[in-house]
Structures are given as structure tokens and as C-alpha cells.
Amino acid sequence: MENLKNQDGNIRKLAWDLGMVFVIIILFIFLGIVLAPYTLPFIGRVLNFILGSFNM
């Protein structure tokens, strides 16, 4: 329990880091939705290439 009292600052920092990660994930999802018409054919091509190389 004493460990938790000493780590109050660390917990606050951890919450801040998690918040930043959450914001970054939301930005990536937003960009993915906006750019989906452009990125999906490219991703499909890459996946086909990877799967084709595995099948060989």
C-alpha cells in the first residue's frame, strides 16, 4: 500500500500518457476513415502480395 502512496505522481503521468495514446488512436481512426477510399486498394494489394508469397 505504501508503494501506491509514493507513486501518486507516476499514476498521474500514466493517466496523461494513456490520454495521449487515446487521442492518437482516435486521430489514426479518423484518418483511416477519411483516407479509406485511397488506402484500401493499396492495403488489398499488399495483403494479396503477402498471401501470394506465403502460398508459394
N, CA, C and O atoms as CSV, one atom per row, in Angstrom:
chain,resi,resn,atom,element,x,y,z
A,1,MET,N,N,0.831,-1.206,0.000
A,1,MET,CA,C,0.000,0.000,0.000
A,1,MET,C,C,0.871,1.264,0.000
A,1,MET,O,O,0.535,2.251,-0.655
A,2,GLU,N,N,1.986,1.232,0.733
A,2,GLU,CA,C,2.869,2.405,0.747
A,2,GLU,C,C,3.373,2.711,-0.658
A,2,GLU,O,O,3.575,3.870,-1.019
A,3,ASN,N,N,3.574,1.660,-1.443
A,3,ASN,CA,C,4.053,1.839,-2.812
A,3,ASN,C,C,3.092,2.723,-3.602
A,3,ASN,O,O,3.523,3.583,-4.370
A,4,LEU,N,N,1.781,2.509,-3.414
A,4,LEU,CA,C,0.794,3.293,-4.149
A,4,LEU,C,C,0.876,4.761,-3.752
A,4,LEU,O,O,0.773,5.642,-4.607
A,5,LYS,N,N,1.064,5.036,-2.443
A,5,LYS,CA,C,1.140,6.432,-1.997
A,5,LYS,C,C,2.335,7.123,-2.651
A,5,LYS,O,O,2.242,8.283,-3.052
A,6,ASN,N,N,3.447,6.417,-2.756
A,6,ASN,CA,C,4.643,7.021,-3.336
A,6,ASN,C,C,4.476,7.246,-4.835
A,6,ASN,O,O,5.120,8.131,-5.399
A,7,GLN,N,N,3.630,6.467,-5.482
A,7,GLN,CA,C,3.517,6.515,-6.944
A,7,GLN,C,C,2.359,7.389,-7.418
A,7,GLN,O,O,1.892,7.243,-8.547
A,8,ASP,N,N,1.891,8.304,-6.553
A,8,ASP,CA,C,0.767,9.148,-6.972
A,8,ASP,C,C,1.142,9.948,-8.215
A,8,ASP,O,O,0.344,10.048,-9.147
A,9,GLY,N,N,2.339,10.515,-8.242
A,9,GLY,CA,C,2.786,11.270,-9.410
A,9,GLY,C,C,2.885,10.383,-10.635
A,9,GLY,O,O,2.522,10.794,-11.737
A,10,ASN,N,N,3.378,9.163,-10.444
A,10,ASN,CA,C,3.508,8.234,-11.568
A,10,ASN,C,C,2.139,7.876,-12.131
A,10,ASN,O,O,1.970,7.766,-13.345
A,11,ILE,N,N,1.154,7.694,-11.239
A,11,ILE,CA,C,-0.199,7.349,-11.698
A,11,ILE,C,C,-0.754,8.500,-12.540
A,11,ILE,O,O,-1.384,8.281,-13.575
A,12,ARG,N,N,-0.506,9.743,-12.073
A,12,ARG,CA,C,-0.998,10.893,-12.828
A,12,ARG,C,C,-0.329,10.936,-14.197
A,12,ARG,O,O,-0.985,11.203,-15.204
A,13,LYS,N,N,0.981,10.674,-14.235
A,13,LYS,CA,C,1.715,10.662,-15.503
A,13,LYS,C,C,1.188,9.541,-16.396
A,13,LYS,O,O,1.033,9.732,-17.602
A,14,LEU,N,N,0.911,8.375,-15.813
A,14,LEU,CA,C,0.401,7.250,-16.593
A,14,LEU,C,C,-0.947,7.609,-17.214
A,14,LEU,O,O,-1.197,7.298,-18.379
A,15,ALA,N,N,-1.814,8.262,-16.440
A,15,ALA,CA,C,-3.116,8.670,-16.967
A,15,ALA,C,C,-2.927,9.644,-18.127
A,15,ALA,O,O,-3.634,9.558,-19.132
A,16,TRP,N,N,-1.977,10.568,-17.992
A,16,TRP,CA,C,-1.701,11.526,-19.071
A,16,TRP,C,C,-1.229,10.789,-20.316
A,16,TRP,O,O,-1.685,11.076,-21.423
A,17,ASP,N,N,-0.302,9.826,-20.135
A,17,ASP,CA,C,0.206,9.061,-21.278
A,17,ASP,C,C,-0.928,8.296,-21.951
A,17,ASP,O,O,-1.015,8.269,-23.178
A,18,LEU,N,N,-1.801,7.672,-21.150
A,18,LEU,CA,C,-2.920,6.922,-21.727
A,18,LEU,C,C,-3.838,7.859,-22.507
A,18,LEU,O,O,-4.342,7.496,-23.570
A,19,GLY,N,N,-4.055,9.062,-21.982
A,19,GLY,CA,C,-4.886,10.032,-22.681
A,19,GLY,C,C,-4.289,10.407,-24.027
A,19,GLY,O,O,-5.002,10.501,-25.027
A,20,MET,N,N,-2.966,10.621,-24.051
A,20,MET,CA,C,-2.301,10.963,-25.310
A,20,MET,C,C,-2.429,9.819,-26.311
A,20,MET,O,O,-2.710,10.046,-27.487
A,21,VAL,N,N,-2.222,8.587,-25.840
A,21,VAL,CA,C,-2.346,7.417,-26.722
A,21,VAL,C,C,-3.767,7.333,-27.272
A,21,VAL,O,O,-3.966,7.038,-28.450
A,22,PHE,N,N,-4.764,7.597,-26.406
A,22,PHE,CA,C,-6.164,7.551,-26.824
A,22,PHE,C,C,-6.420,8.569,-27.934
A,22,PHE,O,O,-7.067,8.256,-28.933
A,23,VAL,N,N,-5.905,9.799,-27.752
A,23,VAL,CA,C,-6.089,10.853,-28.761
A,23,VAL,C,C,-5.431,10.448,-30.074
A,23,VAL,O,O,-5.998,10.646,-31.148
A,24,ILE,N,N,-4.216,9.873,-29.981
A,24,ILE,CA,C,-3.501,9.465,-31.195
A,24,ILE,C,C,-4.284,8.375,-31.923
A,24,ILE,O,O,-4.382,8.395,-33.150
A,25,ILE,N,N,-4.847,7.413,-31.165
A,25,ILE,CA,C,-5.623,6.330,-31.782
A,25,ILE,C,C,-6.846,6.913,-32.490
A,25,ILE,O,O,-7.174,6.502,-33.603
A,26,ILE,N,N,-7.528,7.878,-31.841
A,26,ILE,CA,C,-8.704,8.489,-32.463
A,26,ILE,C,C,-8.301,9.196,-33.757
A,26,ILE,O,O,-9.008,9.111,-34.762
A,27,LEU,N,N,-7.150,9.903,-33.730
A,27,LEU,CA,C,-6.684,10.581,-34.946
A,27,LEU,C,C,-6.423,9.576,-36.060
A,27,LEU,O,O,-6.781,9.809,-37.214
A,28,PHE,N,N,-5.788,8.441,-35.703
A,28,PHE,CA,C,-5.493,7.432,-36.725
A,28,PHE,C,C,-6.783,6.851,-37.290
A,28,PHE,O,O,-6.883,6.637,-38.498
A,29,ILE,N,N,-7.783,6.589,-36.427
A,29,ILE,CA,C,-9.057,6.040,-36.908
A,29,ILE,C,C,-9.729,7.053,-37.842
A,29,ILE,O,O,-10.253,6.686,-38.893
A,30,PHE,N,N,-9.707,8.340,-37.443
A,30,PHE,CA,C,-10.312,9.386,-38.272
A,30,PHE,C,C,-9.624,9.455,-39.629
A,30,PHE,O,O,-10.285,9.513,-40.665
A,31,LEU,N,N,-8.290,9.448,-39.617
A,31,LEU,CA,C,-7.547,9.479,-40.882
A,31,LEU,C,C,-7.856,8.237,-41.707
A,31,LEU,O,O,-7.995,8.322,-42.927
A,32,GLY,N,N,-7.964,7.078,-41.050
A,32,GLY,CA,C,-8.271,5.846,-41.765
A,32,GLY,C,C,-9.628,5.917,-42.443
A,32,GLY,O,O,-9.787,5.460,-43.575
A,33,ILE,N,N,-10.616,6.494,-41.745
A,33,ILE,CA,C,-11.953,6.613,-42.334
A,33,ILE,C,C,-11.924,7.596,-43.501
A,33,ILE,O,O,-12.528,7.349,-44.545
A,34,VAL,N,N,-11.215,8.719,-43.317
A,34,VAL,CA,C,-11.176,9.744,-44.371
A,34,VAL,C,C,-10.430,9.223,-45.595
A,34,VAL,O,O,-10.843,9.460,-46.730
A,35,LEU,N,N,-9.322,8.509,-45.357
A,35,LEU,CA,C,-8.467,8.074,-46.464
A,35,LEU,C,C,-8.791,6.655,-46.938
A,35,LEU,O,O,-8.087,6.122,-47.796
A,36,ALA,N,N,-9.843,6.035,-46.395
A,36,ALA,CA,C,-10.149,4.647,-46.736
A,36,ALA,C,C,-10.264,4.420,-48.248
A,36,ALA,O,O,-9.717,3.434,-48.743
A,37,PRO,N,N,-10.953,5.289,-49.003
A,37,PRO,CA,C,-11.065,5.029,-50.453
A,37,PRO,C,C,-9.716,4.961,-51.146
A,37,PRO,O,O,-9.573,4.284,-52.165
A,38,TYR,N,N,-8.712,5.665,-50.595
A,38,TYR,CA,C,-7.392,5.665,-51.222
A,38,TYR,C,C,-6.521,4.542,-50.679
A,38,TYR,O,O,-5.746,3.939,-51.421
A,39,THR,N,N,-6.650,4.253,-49.358
A,39,THR,CA,C,-5.725,3.304,-48.733
A,39,THR,C,C,-6.178,1.858,-48.899
A,39,THR,O,O,-5.339,0.959,-48.949
A,40,LEU,N,N,-7.498,1.612,-48.986
A,40,LEU,CA,C,-7.963,0.221,-49.025
A,40,LEU,C,C,-7.443,-0.544,-50.238
A,40,LEU,O,O,-6.999,-1.680,-50.068
A,41,PRO,N,N,-7.471,0.009,-51.456
A,41,PRO,CA,C,-6.905,-0.752,-52.592
A,41,PRO,C,C,-5.431,-1.058,-52.396
A,41,PRO,O,O,-4.960,-2.136,-52.757
A,42,PHE,N,N,-4.690,-0.090,-51.812
A,42,PHE,CA,C,-3.260,-0.308,-51.576
A,42,PHE,C,C,-3.057,-1.412,-50.552
A,42,PHE,O,O,-2.207,-2.283,-50.737
A,43,ILE,N,N,-3.843,-1.382,-49.454
A,43,ILE,CA,C,-3.725,-2.421,-48.423
A,43,ILE,C,C,-4.094,-3.774,-49.021
A,43,ILE,O,O,-3.442,-4.778,-48.735
A,44,GLY,N,N,-5.145,-3.806,-49.855
A,44,GLY,CA,C,-5.535,-5.057,-50.501
A,44,GLY,C,C,-4.419,-5.612,-51.371
A,44,GLY,O,O,-4.170,-6.817,-51.378
A,45,ARG,N,N,-3.740,-4.723,-52.114
A,45,ARG,CA,C,-2.628,-5.159,-52.952
A,45,ARG,C,C,-1.506,-5.740,-52.096
A,45,ARG,O,O,-0.937,-6.781,-52.425
A,46,VAL,N,N,-1.191,-5.049,-50.984
A,46,VAL,CA,C,-0.118,-5.523,-50.095
A,46,VAL,C,C,-0.494,-6.875,-49.504
A,46,VAL,O,O,0.336,-7.783,-49.451
A,47,LEU,N,N,-1.759,-7.015,-49.053
A,47,LEU,CA,C,-2.182,-8.291,-48.465
A,47,LEU,C,C,-2.135,-9.398,-49.507
A,47,LEU,O,O,-1.697,-10.508,-49.204
A,48,ASN,N,N,-2.577,-9.117,-50.732
A,48,ASN,CA,C,-2.514,-10.126,-51.787
A,48,ASN,C,C,-1.079,-10.537,-52.050
A,48,ASN,O,O,-0.797,-11.720,-52.244
A,49,PHE,N,N,-0.167,-9.575,-52.060
A,49,PHE,CA,C,1.249,-9.875,-52.285
A,49,PHE,C,C,1.792,-10.761,-51.165
A,49,PHE,O,O,2.492,-11.741,-51.424
A,50,ILE,N,N,1.458,-10.405,-49.898
A,50,ILE,CA,C,1.961,-11.186,-48.756
A,50,ILE,C,C,1.376,-12.595,-48.800
A,50,ILE,O,O,2.102,-13.578,-48.647
A,51,LEU,N,N,0.053,-12.694,-49.012
A,51,LEU,CA,C,-0.578,-14.015,-49.031
A,51,LEU,C,C,-0.067,-14.830,-50.207
A,51,LEU,O,O,0.140,-16.036,-50.077
A,52,GLY,N,N,0.142,-14.191,-51.356
A,52,GLY,CA,C,0.671,-14.896,-52.518
A,52,GLY,C,C,2.058,-15.445,-52.246
A,52,GLY,O,O,2.373,-16.564,-52.652
A,53,SER,N,N,2.890,-14.673,-51.564
A,53,SER,CA,C,4.242,-15.149,-51.264
A,53,SER,C,C,4.180,-16.305,-50.268
A,53,SER,O,O,5.005,-17.217,-50.324
A,54,PHE,N,N,3.197,-16.272,-49.349
A,54,PHE,CA,C,3.067,-17.390,-48.401
A,54,PHE,C,C,2.607,-18.655,-49.126
A,54,PHE,O,O,3.074,-19.753,-48.825
A,55,ASN,N,N,1.687,-18.494,-50.086
A,55,ASN,CA,C,1.179,-19.661,-50.797
A,55,ASN,C,C,2.269,-20.328,-51.624
A,55,ASN,O,O,2.243,-21.545,-51.807
A,56,MET,N,N,3.229,-19.553,-52.128
A,56,MET,CA,C,4.336,-20.137,-52.879
A,56,MET,C,C,5.212,-20.948,-51.922
A,56,MET,O,O,6.210,-21.533,-52.343
